[in-house]
Structure formats: structure tokens, C-alpha cells
Amino acid sequence: MAIDPIDLAHRLLGSVLESRSEQGTVRIRLSEVEAYRGQDDPASHCYRGRTPRNDVMWGPAGHLYVYFVYGMHFCANVVGLTDGVPGAVLLRAGEVLSGAELVRARRPTARGGGAVARGPAILTSALGLGREHNGMDLVDPESPVRLLAAPALPRAQIRNGPRVGVAAAVEVPWRFWIDGSPAVSTYRRGGRVRPREEVV
């Protein structure tokens, strides 16, 4: 079902992403996400139109959009809108529910606690996601990567602030996180600072 990326971001918080492989299964509860629309969002990969790289982001909804960044990392997104209308939510951080030993094997230098899957590239690495997972249907029971929905969190438990690592629309407050979760990125802009926050 198609859903606006802002609304999807709220619904994803508290949901579980499950990734199955020959090595084992990892389940991570999403604690931080970041919404991107399409051609009306200068920070979106789809702002300048459809390309082979961003094709999955144009729908249909419920698929995984995985892209390579900085020549070394993968990042993962959940597509939200209908086929032909771009929009997705970047998965930024989460709390490991199961598969912790496999996560540590994949991220041997990661700090413990909430930091083990904090940050979009670290989260993707912890789940073992790569280019081969681009386009997977997250609601297909047979998919090796599945999104397991959870009840919507009360709005009072959700905080928001500026997106991170974008060169355009930097003040747009479309980064959302679970208030009090240890698995949330530290906001940086010209140094380590706290984000402007508001309850949404």
C-alpha cells in the first residue's frame, strides 16, 4: 500500500527488519529513519529524474532500495509511494533483537550497546545487505529480507530534526527517531551538536 514518506517514517519506527542468509538471521528494531520525497525534494536521489541507480525508488511501495555511497558503503531504504511516484525512507539505525553474534562478526570493530547498528551504513552492514538486495519485496513472506510491522508508536515517543549528510534542503526536519533510544545517531553539522527537536 502506498504511503507518503513522512507517514511511512513514523510507521517504520519500532518495526523490525529481518535479514536471513546462510550465516544466520538478524532482526533489528528500527529506531531512526529519514524521509525523502521525489522531484519536489532537492535532497532526494530522484530530484533530477529517473535513472538506473534510483529506479527502485520510483515504486512500487514496500520494496528495498539499496544504493552504494562514497565508494565503500551500502545504505538501505523502504520505498513508500505508488509505481511511478518516487519516495522512500532511509533506515538510519536500530536495536539488535536477535543475531547479535552474527552482527559482531560483520562489525568486529563496532562499539557495543546502541552503537552496534547506529548509522545507515553500519545498520546495512549489520543486516548483511548489499547490491543484490536492491529491489527485494519486503512484504513477501519468501523474501530473505522482510519488514515486520509493529503497532504505531505514540507521537509523544517520536522526535524529529534536520536530516544528516545532505547538501540540499538541510533544514528539513524529516529525520525521525524514538525518544530515549540508545541506537540513534549523533547529529553533526560543523561539529558535534544536539539537533533542534520537536515532538511530532
N, C-alpha and C positions, 0 to 999 in steps of 0.2 A: 504494500500500500504506500502510495506517495505521501510524503510529509515534508513540510518546509524544514530546511536545515536547522533553524533556530529551535523549532519544536522537537526535532529529532535529537538535537544535542541534549535537551532536558531528559528525553526518554532513555537515552543511552546511559546516562549516569546511573550507576547501580546495576546495570545489566552485565552479563557475563559473556566474554568471548572465549570460546573453546577451540583449541587447535590440536588436532590429532595427527600424529606422524608415526613412523616406525620406531622412533626413540621413545614415544610415550605421548601422554595427553597433558596439556597445560590449560588451566582455567584461570582467567583473570577478571576480576570485578572492576569495571571501568570507573575511574574516579575523576578523570579530567578529559575534556574534549574541546574541540574548537570548530565552529561552524563557518562554512564557506558557501556562498551562493554562486551564481554563474556570471553572466555577462553584465550584471549590474554591480559586481563586487570586484574592484580593482586588485584585490589580493588573491583572487581565485585563479586557479590554473586555467579556467575556461573563459576568462575575461576577454581574450582576443580570439576566441572561437574554438572550434573542434579540431583536434589534432590526433594522430595515432597515440600519443602519450596519454592524453586526457580522455580518450574515447569512453572509457567505462564510467566516468563521472557524469556522462550525459544520460545515464539510466540504462535499464530500469532500476527502480528502487530495490534496496536490500542486497546489493552486490558489493563486493570488496574492491576498492580502488587502491592499488599499491603502486607507489612510484619511487624511483631512485633519486637520491638527492646528495649533493656535494661529492658525487663520485664514490661514495662509500656506504651510504645508509639507505634503508628502505623505510618508508612511512606508510601507514595504512589508514584508510578512510572507509566510512559506511556511506553509500550513495542513498540519497533521500527522495529525489523527485522522479517524475514520470519520464518515460523514454523520450529523449529529445530535449529535455529541460535540465540543465546541469545544476547540481547542488550536492554537497557531501559534508560529512563531519569527520575531521581529523581526530584520530584516537591518540591522546597525549600521554595518559598514564593510567595505572591500575594497581590493584592489590592482588597478589597471587593467592588463589584459593587452593589450588592443587597443582602438583607437578613441580614443586619447589626445587627438588634435586636437579631436574632437567633444566630449569631456568638457571640455576647456578652453574651448570655445565656449559650452558650457552653464554652466560655472562660471568665468567670467573673473576673478573676484576671489579664487578659491581659491589657497591656497599650493600649491607643488609638492610632489613626493615623496609620502610616505604620506598627506598631509593632503588630497589632491585628492578622495578618496572616503571620508573619515573622518567618521562621524556619520550617523545614519539618514536625515535629510532631505537631506544632501549626497549620500549614496550614491544615493538615489532620483532626485535631480535629475541626477546624472551619467549615470544609465541612461535618463533621459528618461521616467520613469514618472509617470503621473497617474491621475486617477479612471477614465479609460477603460480602464485595465488591470486594474481590480478584477475578480476572478473568473476571470482567464485561467488556462488549464490549462498548467502549467509543463512537463509531460512530453509534451505534444502536439508532434510534430515540425513542425507547421504554425504553431504559436503564435509571435507576434512576440517573446514573452518566454519563454525556455527556461532550465531548470535542467540543467546538465551535470554529472552526478555525477563525483566523483573518489574514489580509494581512501581509506578511512577513515584519518585521521591517528593515529599512536600516541598513547595517552593522555598520555604524558610531554610531548608538544608542545602540549597544551591546558591553558590556565589558566582559572580561574573566579573570580568575585567578585560583589558586590551589583549588582543591576540599577540603571539610571540613569534619573532623571526620573520616578519613580513616587511616589505619595503613600501607598501601602499596601504591606505586605509588603516594606519597603525593605531588609531584611537578607537576603532570599532570594538565595542565590548562584547565580543562573541566567543570568548574563551569562558568555559563554564566548568566548575569543579564542585565536589562535595565538601561542604564546610567541615573543617577539622580532620580531613583525611591526611595521613602522613604521606600518601602517594600523590602529591601534587607538585608540579614544577615550581621552582623559584623564579619569579618574574624578574627579567633583566632588561634594562634599557639604559645603556651608558653606565652600567654597574649593577650591583645587587640592591634592588629596592623592592618595596612592597607595592602591589598593584592597587589602583583605586578600585574599591569593591563596592558592590551594592547587592542587596537581595533582590532576586527577580522572581 
